[in-house]
Amino acid sequence: MSSQILATRGKIFPATNTNVTLAALMDDGSLVRGETNITASKRSIVELMLEPEMTDPLPETLAAIVHADLITLGPGSLYTSLITNLLVRGIPEALAASRATKVFVCNLMTQANESLGLTASQHIEKIQQHCGETRGPIFDYALINTGPISGVRLEQYAREGQQPIEADLDAIRALGVEPVTGDFVHEGEVLRHDYDRLAERLLALGLERPASALTHQT
């Protein structure tokens, strides 16, 4: 149904079709349930979880990960859009074992109640922390915008406490992930990734064989 509504040329598989509730442990020790409530909360998220915790993925989803040539995560809300999928049992392990080229697409700006103050490497760290016991880094590459953003848009986002995500490249490399930088921003009334430039770079990465994939192959 999602494929029909979005008129996609591919297939859409959810991480799970189990009826689950998203819950977040906040920095004040409180537990907030429900995506809308979590997003609206004014407190920082310490840990994200699913209720019930033991949630099974769709076999089709795991099969898609196994047979993929290129896997991307992002852009999107760090906790309520990205990490959520990695809480489903078996998915982090499938990603870690996959021979696909795996790319984290970093957001352009920090997001209120999700990632204020976090650098690009800290985004990756938060994702890795929620993946549990996996071998090595989940990603081969991190695609990060280093293109200019106009003062008008910076002021617009600053009113919400948001700012461009810092591209701390050395810290990213220290996590075992290779940063890929470039001008990927498109400015309209709000900031978005430039879809054409983003797609072009992702497809180029997909044709490469990262060191992790060669290691898996041997």
PyMOL commands that set and color helices and strands:
alter all, ss='L'
color gray80, all
select helices_A, chain A and resi 2-6+35-40+59-67+78-86+91-97+120-129+151-158+169-174+195-206+211-217
alter helices_A, ss='H'
color red, helices_A
select strands_A, chain A and resi 21-26+31-33+45-51+70-73+101-105+141-145+178-182+185-187+191-193
alter strands_A, ss='S'
color yellow, strands_A
deselect
rebuild
show_as cartoon
